[in-house]
Amino acid sequence: MINPVASILEIPPENIFANQLLFGSSGEFLGFDANEPTSRSGGKATAVMQIRKVHGYKRLVMIGDGATDLEARKPGGADLFICYAGIQLREAVASKSDWLVFNFKDLINTLE
């Protein structure tokens, strides 16, 4: 889901930071890789601040669906937060987002 949007924005795959999803042998969702800093509370905000500092980005956008994603909107973090509600709408997150989308196709079409 992330790569098509990143491609349109000309973001190389090595510049994408996201939770690594874990799946079982029959395709069932098992959870997140707990070794990824972005899987913990505060981890996404820290990652965004580090990315901004290392690369000197003037503008940074975060796309997410949960409260830990929204944490990346802290001062010094993401300039814009896009709430993805295609799986589950979390009102508390959506109400604090800059943009609410229900599918990536709408996001891609808007960006093109």
Number of C-alpha atoms within 10 A of each C-alpha: 8 12 13 13 16 15 12 12 12 10 13 10 11 6 9 11 15 15 17 14 12 12 12 9 6 6 8 9 11 10 13 15 13 12 10 14 16 22 19 13 13 16 17 26 23 18 17 23 19 14 17 17 13 9 8 10 9 8 10 17 13 20 20 19 22 18 15 18 22 25 21 26 23 13 10 15 24 22 15 17 25 21 26 23 19 12 9 10 16 14 12 11 22 22 11 15 20 12 14 21 17 14 13 16 13 11 16 15 10 8 10 8
